[in-house]
Every structure is written in C-alpha cells, then in structure tokens.
Amino acid sequence: MKLSRRALLVSGFASLTLATGCVGSGSYRTYYAEPIAPDVSRGWRVVDVRVAVPESLTVSEAATLVPRADIVWREDPAGDRRAQVATIMRAAIKRGASGLRGPRGVYLDVTMTRFHALTFEAETRLSNAGVHNIDFVATIVDAASGATLAGPVEIEASLPALSGDQMRAARARGETQKSQISAHVARVIAGWLGTGPDLRRNFTRSGD
C-alpha cells in the first residue's frame, strides 16, 4: 500500500523526534539553600578541592539533541568522561574559592550528581535554546580534624547555553562550552561561600 506524501512527512518527523529527543521549554535555576556567612568563610583557606564522580552516573555519547543520561560532555576528546568532568569541576571550584585566604585550612568536597552539557548537534541546530545542567553536593571539611564545617548542600548551577549563531560568535571570540560552564560554576561557588554576588535565580528556557 502506498502512503500519501503527508503520511510520509508525519512518519519521518516522528522518527526524527524519537531519534533526537524532544526539546521543550522548562524551568531551571541556579540554587543553593543559603550562602555561608562571610564572617565565617573568611577564616577559611581551601587547601584542596576533591571531586567525586560516582560510577552510578550514566554517560551518553549519543549524537542526539537531548541524550538521556547524567553525564553529557563532548568538547574533550573521546575518553573517560567522569575523569574529564572531575578535572573541569576541580579547576572551576578552585577558582571560585580563591577569595578565601583565612588561617584555617579546609577541604571542599564535591560529589557530582549531573553534568549535562549540550551536544554538538544541539549547539548547531538549536537557536536561542539549550541549558547546561550542572548539579552537585558540596561540603566544607576541616583539613586538620576532618570535622564538617558546612554542608552537605545541594547546588544547582544550571545556566542558559548558547547555541546557533550565538555560540558560533562566542567560539569566534575564543569562548567554549568549557570556559562558559567553568566561569559560571566559579561564580556560583563564590556566591555560596559568601565571597561573591548571590547568583540564585530561576529562568525559563527551551532545551535540556
């Protein structure tokens, strides 16, 4: 039986939707319960940032708009995505905590729960859409005694991703997904530690 042209188009669109994932509008946020009081955090000095990326987090290499996984990361060469995420986060968090120069040495322990950046397919095909979802649990630990000084606290560091012409222009001026995500995570950490502006906010955006 021959299908009409309309039926073929509908069938093809349905197949494309299933293959790429549906991109819809949603509510996202940068969030942590409360910033640490500056009069407390100014006595600290972060001597190490320890980032754990649990094996239980799923990883996707699917060439789709919205892979269904906890970890989606493409800018580094193919390899151990958990190790790549740990490296990115460690550097960004150290940068965000660099304003602490107090006498008390502390560890900043982080456990990742999500690191879902845009795929190159989404970055190229979307326009004014897309979200980098970066979620983790943070704890401040006394380096000498091991006592917990703050946390654990869940931190959502989602940010609107650039896509289409916006991201092409950003790459032309030397920006990357990594530089944008790292800068945002650093600012979020500074806000949580009380050494920078409070970045908590909600936003609506198409994409995931």
N, C-alpha and C positions, 0 to 999 in steps of 0.2 A: 504494500500500500504506500502511495506517495504522500509525503507530508507537504502541507502548504508552506509557502515562504515564511508566513507569520509563525507557524508552529516550529519551524526550524530555528528562527531567531529566538523564540522563547526558550526552546530547548538548549540552544547554545548559551544564552545568558544564564540559565540555571546551572549549567555545567561550570561556567566561569565563576559564578558565585561560590559554588561548592569548592572549587579548586583554590580560590584566592582568599576566601573568608569574607564575611560581611563587615563593612566599615560603617558604623553608625555613630550618632552623636551621643556623648555621655558626659557625666560629671566627674571631675578629677580634682585632686588637691595636693598641695604641699602642706604637710601637717606633722606636728608633734604636740604632745599634751601641753607642756608648759616649758618656756625657756628656763635654763638654770640661772639662778640669781647671779648677777655679775660679781657681787661681793663674795660669793662662794667660789666661782670658777676662776677668778683672778689669782687665787692662791695655788692653782694647778699648773703643771707643765707636762704636756703629753710626751712621754719618752718613747712610746711605740704605739702604733695602730695595728691591731690584729684583726684580720678579716677572715671569717669562715664562710665558705660557700658550700652548703650541705650537698652531699651526693643525692639526696632525695629530690632536689630541684630538677625539674625536667628541662631538657635542652632541645631546641629545634633548629635544623638547618634548612627547613622547607622554604622554597622560593615562592612564597605567597605574600599577600598583603598583610595578613594578621595570623602568624603561626600561633597555635595554641600550646604554649609552653611557658615555664617560669623564666628561662634564660633565652633571650634572642639577641645575638650580637654578631655583627658581620664585618666591622671595619678592620679588625685584626685578621691576619691570615688564618685559614682553617687550622684548628688545633684544639687544645683544652680550653673550652670557653669558660669553665669555672675559674681556672687559673688566670685567664685574661681579665675576667670581671674583678677578681680579688686585687689584681695589680692596679686596675683603674681606680677602684674604690679606695685602696690604701693611699694612693697619691693624692686623690681629691680630699680625703678626710684629713690627712696631714696638713694640707694647705688650709683647710677650713679651721683647723685647731692651732694654727701657727701664732695666733694672737695671745695664746696662754703662755705666760713666762714666769709663773709663780715658783715658789721654792719646793712645792710638793709634787714629786713625780707620780704620774698616773698612766695607766694603760687605757686606751679607748678601744674596747672590744666591740666588733660589729659582726652580726650574723645576717647574711643576705636572705631575703625571702622572695625577691623578684628583681630581675634586671632585664626588662623587656624594651629594647630599643627598636627603631624602625628597621625593617629590611630595606635593601636597596630597591626592591620592587615597589614598596610603599613610598619611599622617598622620591622615586622618579615619577610615579603615576599619580600620586595624590597632589592636591593643591590646597594650601592653607588648611591642612589637616594633619593629624597624627600626634601621638603622645609617646614620650619616653617614660615608662613606668619604672621607678627605682625605689624599692621598698626594703627596709632593713630594721633590725633591732640593735640598739646601741646601749652600751653600759660603760660607765667610768669606774675603774678599779684602781685602788691604791697600789702603786708599784712595789712598795715595801712589805705591806701586810697582806695584800690580796683582798682587803675588805672592799665591798661595793659602796661607792660614794654617790652614785646616781644611776637611775635606771634599774632594770632594763626598760627602755622606752621604744615603742614602735614609731618609726619615722617614715613618712611617705614623702618622697622627693620627686613626685611627678612634675613634668614640665612639658609645655607645648613644643612639639618637634617641628622643625622647619621642613618643608617639602616643596617639590616642584621648583618653580623659578626662584623662590625664596632661598631654598637650600643650594641651588646652583650658584646664586650670587654669594652666599655665605662661603661656599667652598672656594670660589674665585678670590675671596679676600683672606683665605687661609684658615677658615674655620672648618671643623669636622664635627660629627656626632660626638666623638670622644671629648673634644675641647668644650663643647656646649654642655654635655652632661657633667663633666668634671667641674666646670665653673659653677654650675647650679648646685651640685652636691656640696662643694666647698662653702658656698653661701648659706646653704641650709644648716650645715654643721656649725658655722659661726653664729647663726641665729639661735640655734638650740643651746649653744654654750654661753650665750649672753654677750658675745664679743662683736656681734654684727646685728644688722636690722632683722626684725622678726619677719620671716618670709611666709608665714602661714596664710594660705588663701585657697579659695575654691575657684575652679574655672570649668567652662563647658567647651568641649572640643570634639570634632569628628575624628574618629580613629582610635587605635589602641596600641 
